[in-house]
Amino acid sequence: MGEGTESSSSSMGGEKGLEDSSLPVNFHGNLASAHNDDELLNLLQQAKASKRTAVVNYGAPWCHACRKMLPTFCNLSNDHADALFIYADVDKCAETTQDVRYTPTFRFYRDGDKVDEFYGAGPQRLRDRVWLHT
């Protein structure tokens, strides 16, 4: 993870995904990475308990489109401090991501319920959906 980027779940050194040092710094501490199913469920529960919208990026380090979307996802976390942005590695969160068919998939949760979803690389489409749901 880039210097100054925070995670509410665990240390992310040496792994792919949000740990890419070329990604923007997260200024609000509202960007986290789930390294297993329990962390993902805990982060979604935190968002529900705090009445925050959760924006989840289901991706994989081997996915070119996922890597292409990460900078946009990170920048949006800086622009929308009231939402919780979560990166979930589909290989490490295998149980909770069984229904994810394509990477990247972006899901939006409000009050613990999924309210929207789309997949594929589309930076402007992601910006528009985040704006709509936050």
Protein Blocks (a to p, Z undefined) as FASTA:
>chain_A
ZZhiacfkbccehiahjllmkbccdfkopaccdfbfklmmmmmmmmmmnopacddddddf
klmklmmmmmmmmmmmmmmmmbccddddfklmmmlmmmpmbdcdddddeehiafbdcedj
dfklmmmmmmmmZZ
